[in-house]
Amino acid sequence: MSQKTVQRDHPWLMRTYSGHSSAKASNELYRMNLNKGQTGLSVAFDLPTQTGYDSDHPLARGEVG
């Protein structure tokens, strides 16, 4: 006789990929979304950081800060 195993799915993670012009504005957005039921954070960093450039690299000028 075989025994069936029941696997329960975990609830979906609800996230938005977001960021704002300042740390304060981003923090307010993240806290508001978490209070509304969002279950995780996907933080949008500046483009140079995402592509591996230092913030003081010439190609990062105008994209950081």
PyMOL Python script that loads the backbone (N, CA, C, O; Angstrom):
from pymol import cmd

cmd.read_pdbstr("""\
ATOM      1  N   MET A   1       0.828  -1.174   0.000  1.00  0.00           N
ATOM      2  CA  MET A   1       0.000   0.000   0.000  1.00  0.00           C
ATOM      3  C   MET A   1       0.882   1.250   0.000  1.00  0.00           C
ATOM      4  O   MET A   1       1.776   1.386   0.836  1.00  0.00           O
ATOM      5  N   SER A   2       0.628   2.146  -0.930  1.00  0.00           N
ATOM      6  CA  SER A   2       1.439   3.363  -0.988  1.00  0.00           C
ATOM      7  C   SER A   2       0.789   4.482  -0.184  1.00  0.00           C
ATOM      8  O   SER A   2      -0.433   4.580  -0.079  1.00  0.00           O
ATOM      9  N   GLN A   3       1.620   5.287   0.357  1.00  0.00           N
ATOM     10  CA  GLN A   3       1.121   6.395   1.166  1.00  0.00           C
ATOM     11  C   GLN A   3       1.337   7.699   0.395  1.00  0.00           C
ATOM     12  O   GLN A   3       2.456   8.000  -0.021  1.00  0.00           O
ATOM     13  N   LYS A   4       0.274   8.463   0.207  1.00  0.00           N
ATOM     14  CA  LYS A   4       0.375   9.719  -0.531  1.00  0.00           C
ATOM     15  C   LYS A   4       0.921  10.807   0.386  1.00  0.00           C
ATOM     16  O   LYS A   4       0.572  10.899   1.563  1.00  0.00           O
ATOM     17  N   THR A   5       1.767  11.604  -0.182  1.00  0.00           N
ATOM     18  CA  THR A   5       2.315  12.732   0.561  1.00  0.00           C
ATOM     19  C   THR A   5       1.660  14.007   0.046  1.00  0.00           C
ATOM     20  O   THR A   5       1.579  14.240  -1.160  1.00  0.00           O
ATOM     21  N   VAL A   6       1.208  14.804   0.959  1.00  0.00           N
ATOM     22  CA  VAL A   6       0.590  16.069   0.584  1.00  0.00           C
ATOM     23  C   VAL A   6       1.622  17.173   0.766  1.00  0.00           C
ATOM     24  O   VAL A   6       2.164  17.371   1.853  1.00  0.00           O
ATOM     25  N   GLN A   7       1.874  17.874  -0.310  1.00  0.00           N
ATOM     26  CA  GLN A   7       2.795  19.006  -0.223  1.00  0.00           C
ATOM     27  C   GLN A   7       1.971  20.279  -0.298  1.00  0.00           C
ATOM     28  O   GLN A   7       1.201  20.489  -1.236  1.00  0.00           O
ATOM     29  N   ARG A   8       2.142  21.104   0.683  1.00  0.00           N
ATOM     30  CA  ARG A   8       1.403  22.367   0.702  1.00  0.00           C
ATOM     31  C   ARG A   8       2.250  23.456   0.053  1.00  0.00           C
ATOM     32  O   ARG A   8       3.442  23.598   0.323  1.00  0.00           O
ATOM     33  N   ASP A   9       1.594  24.207  -0.801  1.00  0.00           N
ATOM     34  CA  ASP A   9       2.286  25.329  -1.434  1.00  0.00           C
ATOM     35  C   ASP A   9       2.434  26.465  -0.442  1.00  0.00           C
ATOM     36  O   ASP A   9       1.587  26.674   0.426  1.00  0.00           O
ATOM     37  N   HIS A  10       3.509  27.181  -0.589  1.00  0.00           N
ATOM     38  CA  HIS A  10       3.702  28.389   0.207  1.00  0.00           C
ATOM     39  C   HIS A  10       2.967  29.533  -0.479  1.00  0.00           C
ATOM     40  O   HIS A  10       2.828  29.532  -1.702  1.00  0.00           O
ATOM     41  N   PRO A  11       2.498  30.502   0.284  1.00  0.00           N
ATOM     42  CA  PRO A  11       1.826  31.647  -0.347  1.00  0.00           C
ATOM     43  C   PRO A  11       2.794  32.405  -1.256  1.00  0.00           C
ATOM     44  O   PRO A  11       4.006  32.401  -1.040  1.00  0.00           O
ATOM     45  N   TRP A  12       2.244  33.041  -2.253  1.00  0.00           N
ATOM     46  CA  TRP A  12       3.045  33.846  -3.162  1.00  0.00           C
ATOM     47  C   TRP A  12       3.708  34.986  -2.407  1.00  0.00           C
ATOM     48  O   TRP A  12       3.123  35.557  -1.486  1.00  0.00           O
ATOM     49  N   LEU A  13       4.925  35.309  -2.801  1.00  0.00           N
ATOM     50  CA  LEU A  13       5.566  36.520  -2.296  1.00  0.00           C
ATOM     51  C   LEU A  13       5.038  37.678  -3.132  1.00  0.00           C
ATOM     52  O   LEU A  13       5.015  37.604  -4.360  1.00  0.00           O
ATOM     53  N   MET A  14       4.624  38.726  -2.477  1.00  0.00           N
ATOM     54  CA  MET A  14       4.141  39.898  -3.196  1.00  0.00           C
ATOM     55  C   MET A  14       5.186  40.991  -3.047  1.00  0.00           C
ATOM     56  O   MET A  14       5.455  41.463  -1.943  1.00  0.00           O
ATOM     57  N   ARG A  15       5.776  41.391  -4.175  1.00  0.00           N
ATOM     58  CA  ARG A  15       6.837  42.395  -4.156  1.00  0.00           C
ATOM     59  C   ARG A  15       6.656  43.373  -5.301  1.00  0.00           C
ATOM     60  O   ARG A  15       6.047  43.058  -6.323  1.00  0.00           O
ATOM     61  N   THR A  16       7.190  44.548  -5.110  1.00  0.00           N
ATOM     62  CA  THR A  16       7.325  45.499  -6.203  1.00  0.00           C
ATOM     63  C   THR A  16       8.787  45.903  -6.273  1.00  0.00           C
ATOM     64  O   THR A  16       9.439  46.086  -5.245  1.00  0.00           O
ATOM     65  N   TYR A  17       9.290  46.040  -7.472  1.00  0.00           N
ATOM     66  CA  TYR A  17      10.667  46.485  -7.677  1.00  0.00           C
ATOM     67  C   TYR A  17      10.623  47.997  -7.699  1.00  0.00           C
ATOM     68  O   TYR A  17      10.142  48.592  -8.663  1.00  0.00           O
ATOM     69  N   SER A  18      11.121  48.623  -6.647  1.00  0.00           N
ATOM     70  CA  SER A  18      10.924  50.067  -6.542  1.00  0.00           C
ATOM     71  C   SER A  18      12.043  50.746  -5.779  1.00  0.00           C
ATOM     72  O   SER A  18      12.807  50.124  -5.041  1.00  0.00           O
ATOM     73  N   GLY A  19      12.104  52.035  -5.988  1.00  0.00           N
ATOM     74  CA  GLY A  19      13.029  52.903  -5.288  1.00  0.00           C
ATOM     75  C   GLY A  19      12.637  54.340  -5.574  1.00  0.00           C
ATOM     76  O   GLY A  19      11.870  54.605  -6.500  1.00  0.00           O
ATOM     77  N   HIS A  20      13.148  55.252  -4.798  1.00  0.00           N
ATOM     78  CA  HIS A  20      12.831  56.669  -4.974  1.00  0.00           C
ATOM     79  C   HIS A  20      14.106  57.485  -5.021  1.00  0.00           C
ATOM     80  O   HIS A  20      15.210  56.941  -4.973  1.00  0.00           O
ATOM     81  N   SER A  21      13.947  58.781  -5.115  1.00  0.00           N
ATOM     82  CA  SER A  21      15.093  59.678  -5.243  1.00  0.00           C
ATOM     83  C   SER A  21      15.885  59.846  -3.950  1.00  0.00           C
ATOM     84  O   SER A  21      17.023  60.314  -3.977  1.00  0.00           O
ATOM     85  N   SER A  22      15.297  59.472  -2.829  1.00  0.00           N
ATOM     86  CA  SER A  22      16.020  59.596  -1.558  1.00  0.00           C
ATOM     87  C   SER A  22      15.750  58.370  -0.692  1.00  0.00           C
ATOM     88  O   SER A  22      14.769  57.653  -0.887  1.00  0.00           O
ATOM     89  N   ALA A  23      16.641  58.147   0.266  1.00  0.00           N
ATOM     90  CA  ALA A  23      16.461  57.028   1.191  1.00  0.00           C
ATOM     91  C   ALA A  23      15.181  57.205   2.000  1.00  0.00           C
ATOM     92  O   ALA A  23      14.470  56.235   2.259  1.00  0.00           O
ATOM     93  N   LYS A  24      14.889  58.435   2.398  1.00  0.00           N
ATOM     94  CA  LYS A  24      13.689  58.705   3.194  1.00  0.00           C
ATOM     95  C   LYS A  24      12.420  58.359   2.409  1.00  0.00           C
ATOM     96  O   LYS A  24      11.519  57.707   2.936  1.00  0.00           O
ATOM     97  N   ALA A  25      12.352  58.797   1.153  1.00  0.00           N
ATOM     98  CA  ALA A  25      11.173  58.517   0.324  1.00  0.00           C
ATOM     99  C   ALA A  25      11.034  57.017   0.065  1.00  0.00           C
ATOM    100  O   ALA A  25       9.926  56.483   0.089  1.00  0.00           O
ATOM    101  N   SER A  26      12.154  56.339  -0.181  1.00  0.00           N
ATOM    102  CA  SER A  26      12.117  54.890  -0.393  1.00  0.00           C
ATOM    103  C   SER A  26      11.629  54.174   0.858  1.00  0.00           C
ATOM    104  O   SER A  26      10.794  53.274   0.776  1.00  0.00           O
ATOM    105  N   ASN A  27      12.149  54.574   2.019  1.00  0.00           N
ATOM    106  CA  ASN A  27      11.752  53.968   3.286  1.00  0.00           C
ATOM    107  C   ASN A  27      10.250  54.119   3.514  1.00  0.00           C
ATOM    108  O   ASN A  27       9.582  53.175   3.934  1.00  0.00           O
ATOM    109  N   GLU A  28       9.725  55.311   3.237  1.00  0.00           N
ATOM    110  CA  GLU A  28       8.286  55.543   3.407  1.00  0.00           C
ATOM    111  C   GLU A  28       7.474  54.647   2.478  1.00  0.00           C
ATOM    112  O   GLU A  28       6.464  54.076   2.890  1.00  0.00           O
ATOM    113  N   LEU A  29       7.913  54.522   1.221  1.00  0.00           N
ATOM    114  CA  LEU A  29       7.217  53.665   0.260  1.00  0.00           C
ATOM    115  C   LEU A  29       7.242  52.207   0.704  1.00  0.00           C
ATOM    116  O   LEU A  29       6.209  51.537   0.692  1.00  0.00           O
ATOM    117  N   TYR A  30       8.416  51.710   1.098  1.00  0.00           N
ATOM    118  CA  TYR A  30       8.535  50.312   1.518  1.00  0.00           C
ATOM    119  C   TYR A  30       7.663  50.023   2.734  1.00  0.00           C
ATOM    120  O   TYR A  30       6.981  48.999   2.779  1.00  0.00           O
ATOM    121  N   ARG A  31       7.682  50.907   3.708  1.00  0.00           N
ATOM    122  CA  ARG A  31       6.870  50.704   4.916  1.00  0.00           C
ATOM    123  C   ARG A  31       5.377  50.731   4.598  1.00  0.00           C
ATOM    124  O   ARG A  31       4.611  49.935   5.141  1.00  0.00           O
ATOM    125  N   MET A  32       4.959  51.648   3.717  1.00  0.00           N
ATOM    126  CA  MET A  32       3.554  51.724   3.329  1.00  0.00           C
ATOM    127  C   MET A  32       3.129  50.429   2.626  1.00  0.00           C
ATOM    128  O   MET A  32       2.068  49.879   2.921  1.00  0.00           O
ATOM    129  N   ASN A  33       3.965  49.944   1.691  1.00  0.00           N
ATOM    130  CA  ASN A  33       3.631  48.714   0.975  1.00  0.00           C
ATOM    131  C   ASN A  33       3.586  47.511   1.910  1.00  0.00           C
ATOM    132  O   ASN A  33       2.703  46.664   1.776  1.00  0.00           O
ATOM    133  N   LEU A  34       4.523  47.420   2.855  1.00  0.00           N
ATOM    134  CA  LEU A  34       4.508  46.315   3.815  1.00  0.00           C
ATOM    135  C   LEU A  34       3.260  46.373   4.693  1.00  0.00           C
ATOM    136  O   LEU A  34       2.674  45.339   5.012  1.00  0.00           O
ATOM    137  N   ASN A  35       2.856  47.575   5.083  1.00  0.00           N
ATOM    138  CA  ASN A  35       1.636  47.725   5.884  1.00  0.00           C
ATOM    139  C   ASN A  35       0.390  47.323   5.109  1.00  0.00           C
ATOM    140  O   ASN A  35      -0.614  46.936   5.707  1.00  0.00           O
ATOM    141  N   LYS A  36       0.445  47.412   3.783  1.00  0.00           N
ATOM    142  CA  LYS A  36      -0.692  47.038   2.936  1.00  0.00           C
ATOM    143  C   LYS A  36      -0.682  45.557   2.564  1.00  0.00           C
ATOM    144  O   LYS A  36      -1.566  45.091   1.845  1.00  0.00           O
ATOM    145  N   GLY A  37       0.324  44.813   3.054  1.00  0.00           N
ATOM    146  CA  GLY A  37       0.340  43.375   2.816  1.00  0.00           C
ATOM    147  C   GLY A  37       1.448  42.857   1.924  1.00  0.00           C
ATOM    148  O   GLY A  37       1.532  41.651   1.692  1.00  0.00           O
ATOM    149  N   GLN A  38       2.292  43.726   1.422  1.00  0.00           N
ATOM    150  CA  GLN A  38       3.415  43.251   0.627  1.00  0.00           C
ATOM    151  C   GLN A  38       4.277  42.370   1.519  1.00  0.00           C
ATOM    152  O   GLN A  38       4.477  42.690   2.690  1.00  0.00           O
ATOM    153  N   THR A  39       4.795  41.259   0.981  1.00  0.00           N
ATOM    154  CA  THR A  39       5.496  40.292   1.819  1.00  0.00           C
ATOM    155  C   THR A  39       7.006  40.257   1.608  1.00  0.00           C
ATOM    156  O   THR A  39       7.689  39.425   2.206  1.00  0.00           O
ATOM    157  N   GLY A  40       7.528  41.121   0.791  1.00  0.00           N
ATOM    158  CA  GLY A  40       8.969  41.166   0.581  1.00  0.00           C
ATOM    159  C   GLY A  40       9.362  42.464  -0.086  1.00  0.00           C
ATOM    160  O   GLY A  40       8.513  43.211  -0.574  1.00  0.00           O
ATOM    161  N   LEU A  41      10.660  42.727  -0.105  1.00  0.00           N
ATOM    162  CA  LEU A  41      11.172  43.945  -0.724  1.00  0.00           C
ATOM    163  C   LEU A  41      12.126  43.589  -1.856  1.00  0.00           C
ATOM    164  O   LEU A  41      12.974  42.709  -1.708  1.00  0.00           O
ATOM    165  N   SER A  42      11.986  44.265  -2.967  1.00  0.00           N
ATOM    166  CA  SER A  42      12.946  44.194  -4.065  1.00  0.00           C
ATOM    167  C   SER A  42      13.410  45.621  -4.307  1.00  0.00           C
ATOM    168  O   SER A  42      12.719  46.413  -4.947  1.00  0.00           O
ATOM    169  N   VAL A  43      14.576  45.934  -3.792  1.00  0.00           N
ATOM    170  CA  VAL A  43      15.065  47.309  -3.798  1.00  0.00           C
ATOM    171  C   VAL A  43      15.721  47.633  -5.139  1.00  0.00           C
ATOM    172  O   VAL A  43      16.562  46.879  -5.629  1.00  0.00           O
ATOM    173  N   ALA A  44      15.329  48.759  -5.721  1.00  0.00           N
ATOM    174  CA  ALA A  44      15.918  49.228  -6.974  1.00  0.00           C
ATOM    175  C   ALA A  44      17.108  50.123  -6.656  1.00  0.00           C
ATOM    176  O   ALA A  44      16.942  51.251  -6.192  1.00  0.00           O
ATOM    177  N   PHE A  45      18.298  49.615  -6.907  1.00  0.00           N
ATOM    178  CA  PHE A  45      19.506  50.410  -6.710  1.00  0.00           C
ATOM    179  C   PHE A  45      19.771  51.226  -7.966  1.00  0.00           C
ATOM    180  O   PHE A  45      19.155  50.988  -9.005  1.00  0.00           O
ATOM    181  N   ASP A  46      20.685  52.186  -7.875  1.00  0.00           N
ATOM    182  CA  ASP A  46      21.017  52.978  -9.059  1.00  0.00           C
ATOM    183  C   ASP A  46      21.663  52.078 -10.113  1.00  0.00           C
ATOM    184  O   ASP A  46      22.239  51.038  -9.793  1.00  0.00           O
ATOM    185  N   LEU A  47      21.557  52.496 -11.371  1.00  0.00           N
ATOM    186  CA  LEU A  47      22.035  51.677 -12.481  1.00  0.00           C
ATOM    187  C   LEU A  47      23.516  51.323 -12.386  1.00  0.00           C
ATOM    188  O   LEU A  47      23.861  50.164 -12.617  1.00  0.00           O
ATOM    189  N   PRO A  48      24.416  52.260 -12.056  1.00  0.00           N
ATOM    190  CA  PRO A  48      25.824  51.865 -11.951  1.00  0.00           C
ATOM    191  C   PRO A  48      26.056  50.743 -10.929  1.00  0.00           C
ATOM    192  O   PRO A  48      26.854  49.840 -11.180  1.00  0.00           O
ATOM    193  N   THR A  49      25.380  50.789  -9.803  1.00  0.00           N
ATOM    194  CA  THR A  49      25.527  49.732  -8.801  1.00  0.00           C
ATOM    195  C   THR A  49      25.059  48.397  -9.369  1.00  0.00           C
ATOM    196  O   THR A  49      25.699  47.367  -9.153  1.00  0.00           O
ATOM    197  N   GLN A  50      23.948  48.414 -10.093  1.00  0.00           N
ATOM    198  CA  GLN A  50      23.413  47.178 -10.666  1.00  0.00           C
ATOM    199  C   GLN A  50      24.333  46.587 -11.728  1.00  0.00           C
ATOM    200  O   GLN A  50      24.347  45.375 -11.942  1.00  0.00           O
ATOM    201  N   THR A  51      25.102  47.449 -12.392  1.00  0.00           N
ATOM    202  CA  THR A  51      25.983  46.964 -13.454  1.00  0.00           C
ATOM    203  C   THR A  51      27.435  46.817 -13.007  1.00  0.00           C
ATOM    204  O   THR A  51      28.311  46.518 -13.819  1.00  0.00           O
ATOM    205  N   GLY A  52      27.692  47.028 -11.706  1.00  0.00           N
ATOM    206  CA  GLY A  52      29.010  46.750 -11.149  1.00  0.00           C
ATOM    207  C   GLY A  52      30.006  47.893 -11.174  1.00  0.00           C
ATOM    208  O   GLY A  52      31.195  47.680 -10.933  1.00  0.00           O
ATOM    209  N   TYR A  53      29.542  49.106 -11.462  1.00  0.00           N
ATOM    210  CA  TYR A  53      30.448  50.253 -11.450  1.00  0.00           C
ATOM    211  C   TYR A  53      30.495  50.884 -10.067  1.00  0.00           C
ATOM    212  O   TYR A  53      29.496  50.898  -9.349  1.00  0.00           O
ATOM    213  N   ASP A  54      31.668  51.410  -9.696  1.00  0.00           N
ATOM    214  CA  ASP A  54      31.779  52.204  -8.472  1.00  0.00           C
ATOM    215  C   ASP A  54      31.042  53.516  -8.688  1.00  0.00           C
ATOM    216  O   ASP A  54      30.946  54.005  -9.813  1.00  0.00           O
ATOM    217  N   SER A  55      30.524  54.083  -7.606  1.00  0.00           N
ATOM    218  CA  SER A  55      29.765  55.329  -7.724  1.00  0.00           C
ATOM    219  C   SER A  55      30.627  56.499  -8.187  1.00  0.00           C
ATOM    220  O   SER A  55      30.096  57.497  -8.675  1.00  0.00           O
ATOM    221  N   ASP A  56      31.963  56.393  -8.040  1.00  0.00           N
ATOM    222  CA  ASP A  56      32.834  57.482  -8.486  1.00  0.00           C
ATOM    223  C   ASP A  56      33.435  57.240  -9.875  1.00  0.00           C
ATOM    224  O   ASP A  56      34.276  58.017 -10.328  1.00  0.00           O
ATOM    225  N   HIS A  57      33.015  56.181 -10.544  1.00  0.00           N
ATOM    226  CA  HIS A  57      33.492  55.897 -11.899  1.00  0.00           C
ATOM    227  C   HIS A  57      32.945  56.962 -12.854  1.00  0.00           C
ATOM    228  O   HIS A  57      31.793  57.371 -12.705  1.00  0.00           O
ATOM    229  N   PRO A  58      33.731  57.419 -13.824  1.00  0.00           N
ATOM    230  CA  PRO A  58      33.253  58.448 -14.758  1.00  0.00           C
ATOM    231  C   PRO A  58      31.944  58.087 -15.466  1.00  0.00           C
ATOM    232  O   PRO A  58      31.129  58.972 -15.729  1.00  0.00           O
ATOM    233  N   LEU A  59      31.727  56.816 -15.777  1.00  0.00           N
ATOM    234  CA  LEU A  59      30.488  56.417 -16.450  1.00  0.00           C
ATOM    235  C   LEU A  59      29.269  56.497 -15.536  1.00  0.00           C
ATOM    236  O   LEU A  59      28.135  56.449 -16.011  1.00  0.00           O
ATOM    237  N   ALA A  60      29.495  56.619 -14.226  1.00  0.00           N
ATOM    238  CA  ALA A  60      28.381  56.702 -13.272  1.00  0.00           C
ATOM    239  C   ALA A  60      27.942  58.142 -13.027  1.00  0.00           C
ATOM    240  O   ALA A  60      26.953  58.379 -12.334  1.00  0.00           O
ATOM    241  N   ARG A  61      28.665  59.095 -13.585  1.00  0.00           N
ATOM    242  CA  ARG A  61      28.352  60.514 -13.358  1.00  0.00           C
ATOM    243  C   ARG A  61      26.907  60.815 -13.773  1.00  0.00           C
ATOM    244  O   ARG A  61      26.488  60.480 -14.881  1.00  0.00           O
ATOM    245  N   GLY A  62      26.166  61.442 -12.884  1.00  0.00           N
ATOM    246  CA  GLY A  62      24.780  61.805 -13.160  1.00  0.00           C
ATOM    247  C   GLY A  62      23.774  60.710 -12.867  1.00  0.00           C
ATOM    248  O   GLY A  62      22.569  60.939 -12.965  1.00  0.00           O
ATOM    249  N   GLU A  63      24.245  59.520 -12.509  1.00  0.00           N
ATOM    250  CA  GLU A  63      23.350  58.389 -12.254  1.00  0.00           C
ATOM    251  C   GLU A  63      23.244  58.036 -10.775  1.00  0.00           C
ATOM    252  O   GLU A  63      22.368  57.262 -10.391  1.00  0.00           O
ATOM    253  N   VAL A  64      24.117  58.586  -9.942  1.00  0.00           N
ATOM    254  CA  VAL A  64      24.207  58.201  -8.534  1.00  0.00           C
ATOM    255  C   VAL A  64      23.955  59.410  -7.647  1.00  0.00           C
ATOM    256  O   VAL A  64      24.410  60.517  -7.934  1.00  0.00           O
ATOM    257  N   GLY A  65      23.216  59.175  -6.556  1.00  0.00           N
ATOM    258  CA  GLY A  65      23.063  60.214  -5.542  1.00  0.00           C
ATOM    259  C   GLY A  65      21.909  61.125  -5.686  1.00  0.00           C
ATOM    260  O   GLY A  65      21.725  62.022  -4.863  1.00  0.00           O
TER     261      GLY A  65
END
""", "prot")
cmd.dss("prot")
cmd.show_as("cartoon", "prot")
cmd.util.cbc("prot")
cmd.orient("prot")
